[in-house]
Amino acid sequence: MIEQWFGSFSFLDLCAVGFFIAAWFAYGLAVEHRDVRRPSLNRMMHRHRYGWAEQMEQRDNRVVDTTINASLQNGTAFFASTSLIALGSVLTLSRSADDVLTLFSTLPFGTPTTRAMWEIKVAGLALIFVYAFFKFAWAYRLFNYGAILIGAVPPRGGDPVEIRRAARRAAAMNVAAGEHFNNGQRAFFFALAYLGWFVSAAALLVATAAVLIVMGRRQFASTARRALQEADDDAPDR
């Protein structure tokens, strides 16, 4: 049965899927790599999370810190709900396979697709959104833990060593939550590239390359990263 399903795919299909998977993992390694000379935007923001914790140590009232954490948690909840909605839409596609197959076959660059091939493609897209949901849901839980750790930071005036340790503990939890949130967003972006496979293998290759270039520029050559870098370069030495 398995050979019958996967035997329907051409060599170009398999190459396109392999390139898609390799691009996803390679991008993740590049973004999370601890390169001091040229860190990604995500890693630069992780450093600022620890800077936030240093400022929190100096405050008697931590309302602003809990408010920031709550805004991060609310954004994560939105994406978790969106991933469930997207998953429901994908499952709907599997119920209307005949109509959709007819539609895609009429596209200029569309290729004939069997029902088995369509079901495999839909299952792959569903797995991406399931992965995204788990990442967002876990990030939401970690931000919840972070709120508890913020509340556990001793008030200013206590033991400075314990205050610093508690603040860095809250920052480390916030960094872990941010990493899972970034992984969930990454799945969303690559899901857009995956949609190209429903048209053809060539479309999947082009869409994956396009998403990889756009996301890579945002992490390593965007105005947002340049703003952080210029601010760090202008900062006085401590």
NORDABEL-V396363 format. One record per residue. N is the residue number from 1. OMEGA is omega in radians with two decimals (* if undefined). BURIAL is 1 if it has 9 or more other ideal C-beta (glycine too) atoms within 8 Angstrom, else 0. D_FIRST is the distance of its C-alpha to the first C-alpha in Angstrom with 1 decimal. Layout:
BEGIN
[[N;OMEGA;BURIAL;D_FIRST] [N;OMEGA;BURIAL;D_FIRST]]
END
This chain:
BEGIN
[[1;-3.13;0;0.0] [2;3.12;0;3.8] [3;3.13;0;5.5] [4;-3.14;0;5.1] [5;-3.04;1;6.4] [6;3.08;0;8.8] [7;3.13;0;9.8] [8;-3.11;0;11.4] [9;3.12;0;13.9] [10;3.10;0;17.1] [11;3.11;0;19.0] [12;3.08;0;21.4] [13;-3.12;1;18.9] [14;3.10;1;18.0] [15;-3.14;1;21.7] [16;3.11;1;22.6] [17;3.09;1;20.3] [18;3.10;0;21.8] [19;3.12;1;25.2] [20;-3.13;1;24.7] [21;-3.14;0;23.9] [22;3.14;0;26.6] [23;3.14;1;29.1] [24;-3.10;1;28.5] [25;-3.14;0;29.2] [26;3.12;0;32.0] [27;3.12;1;33.7] [28;3.12;1;33.6] [29;-3.13;0;35.2] [30;-3.10;1;37.8] [31;-3.08;1;38.8] [32;-3.13;1;39.1] [33;-3.10;0;40.7] [34;3.12;0;44.2] [35;-3.09;0;46.0] [36;-3.08;0;49.7] [37;-3.14;0;50.7] [38;3.14;0;48.2] [39;3.09;0;46.4] [40;3.11;1;44.0] [41;3.13;1;45.2] [42;-3.10;1;43.2] [43;3.07;1;44.9] [44;3.12;1;48.2] [45;3.07;1;47.8] [46;3.10;1;47.0] [47;3.14;0;50.4] [48;3.03;1;52.0] [49;3.07;1;50.4] [50;3.04;1;52.5] [51;3.06;0;55.4] [52;-3.14;1;55.0] [53;3.12;1;55.2] [54;3.09;1;58.4] [55;-3.14;0;60.0] [56;3.14;1;58.9] [57;-3.04;1;61.0] [58;-3.07;0;64.1] [59;3.02;1;63.7] [60;-3.14;0;65.3] [61;-3.06;0;63.3] [62;-3.12;1;59.6] [63;-3.12;0;58.8] [64;-3.14;0;57.8] [65;3.10;1;55.3] [66;3.11;1;53.7] [67;3.09;0;53.7] [68;-3.14;1;51.9] [69;3.13;1;49.3] [70;3.12;1;48.8] [71;3.08;0;48.2] [72;-3.13;1;45.5] [73;3.13;1;43.9] [74;3.08;0;44.1] [75;3.11;1;42.4] [76;3.12;1;39.6] [77;3.11;1;39.3] [78;-3.12;0;39.1] [79;3.09;1;36.2] [80;3.10;1;34.3] [81;3.13;0;34.8] [82;3.13;0;33.8] [83;3.08;1;30.5] [84;3.09;1;29.8] [85;3.11;0;30.8] [86;3.12;1;28.6] [87;3.09;1;25.6] [88;3.11;0;26.4] [89;3.13;0;26.7] [90;3.12;1;23.2] [91;3.08;1;21.7] [92;3.12;0;23.8] [93;-3.11;1;22.1] [94;-3.13;1;18.7] [95;-3.14;0;20.7] [96;-3.04;0;22.3] [97;-3.06;1;19.5] [98;-3.13;0;20.9] [99;-3.10;0;24.4] [100;3.11;1;23.5] [101;3.11;1;21.3] [102;-3.14;0;24.4] [103;-3.09;0;26.7] [104;3.14;1;25.0] [105;3.14;1;24.7] [106;3.14;0;28.5] [107;-3.09;0;29.3] [108;-3.10;0;31.2] [109;-3.13;0;28.8] [110;3.11;1;25.6] [111;3.11;0;22.7] [112;-3.09;0;20.4] [113;3.08;1;17.3] [114;3.14;0;14.4] [115;3.13;0;13.6] [116;3.10;1;10.3] [117;3.13;1;12.5] [118;-3.13;1;15.1] [119;3.11;1;13.4] [120;3.12;1;12.6] [121;3.12;1;16.2] [122;3.12;1;17.6] [123;3.11;1;16.0] [124;3.12;1;17.5] [125;3.10;1;20.8] [126;3.12;1;20.8] [127;3.12;0;20.5] [128;-3.12;1;23.5] [129;3.03;1;25.6] [130;3.09;1;24.7] [131;-3.14;1;25.9] [132;-3.13;1;28.9] [133;3.14;1;29.8] [134;3.12;0;29.8] [135;-3.14;1;32.0] [136;-3.14;1;34.4] [137;3.13;1;34.6] [138;3.08;1;35.4] [139;3.10;1;37.9] [140;3.12;1;39.5] [141;-3.13;0;40.0] [142;3.05;1;41.4] [143;3.06;1;43.9] [144;3.06;1;44.9] [145;3.13;1;45.6] [146;3.09;1;47.5] [147;3.11;1;49.7] [148;-3.13;0;50.6] [149;3.06;1;51.4] [150;3.11;1;53.6] [151;-3.12;0;55.5] [152;3.11;1;55.9] [153;-3.12;1;57.7] [154;3.13;0;61.3] [155;3.12;0;64.0] [156;-3.09;0;66.0] [157;3.10;0;68.9] [158;3.13;0;67.1] [159;-3.09;0;66.1] [160;3.13;0;64.9] [161;3.13;0;62.6] [162;3.10;1;60.8] [163;3.14;1;60.6] [164;-3.14;1;59.1] [165;-3.13;0;56.6] [166;-3.14;1;55.6] [167;3.13;1;55.3] [168;3.07;1;53.1] [169;3.09;1;50.9] [170;3.11;1;50.5] [171;3.13;1;49.8] [172;3.09;0;47.2] [173;3.12;1;45.3] [174;3.09;1;45.7] [175;3.12;1;44.3] [176;3.11;1;41.2] [177;3.13;1;40.7] [178;3.12;1;41.2] [179;3.12;1;38.6] [180;3.08;1;35.9] [181;3.11;1;37.1] [182;3.10;1;36.8] [183;3.10;1;33.2] [184;3.09;1;32.4] [185;3.10;1;34.2] [186;3.10;1;32.5] [187;3.10;1;29.1] [188;-3.12;1;30.6] [189;-3.14;1;31.8] [190;3.03;1;28.6] [191;3.08;1;26.8] [192;3.09;1;29.1] [193;-3.12;1;28.0] [194;3.13;1;24.3] [195;3.11;1;25.1] [196;-3.12;1;25.7] [197;3.11;1;22.0] [198;3.08;0;21.8] [199;3.12;1;24.3] [200;3.10;1;23.2] [201;3.12;1;22.5] [202;3.11;1;26.3] [203;3.09;1;27.2] [204;3.10;1;25.3] [205;-3.11;1;27.2] [206;-3.11;1;30.5] [207;3.12;1;30.0] [208;3.12;1;29.1] [209;-3.13;1;32.1] [210;3.13;1;34.3] [211;-3.14;1;33.5] [212;3.14;1;34.0] [213;-3.12;0;37.4] [214;-3.12;0;38.5] [215;3.11;1;37.7] [216;3.10;1;39.1] [217;-3.14;1;42.3] [218;-3.11;1;42.7] [219;-2.99;1;42.4] [220;-3.10;1;44.6] [221;-3.10;0;46.7] [222;3.08;1;47.2] [223;3.11;0;50.5] [224;3.12;0;49.6] [225;-3.14;1;49.2] [226;3.12;1;52.3] [227;3.11;0;54.2] [228;-3.11;1;53.4] [229;3.14;1;54.1] [230;3.10;0;57.5] [231;3.11;0;58.4] [232;-3.13;0;57.7] [233;-3.12;0;59.7] [234;-3.10;0;62.6] [235;3.13;0;62.7] [236;3.10;0;65.7] [237;-3.14;0;65.2] [238;*;0;65.4]]
END
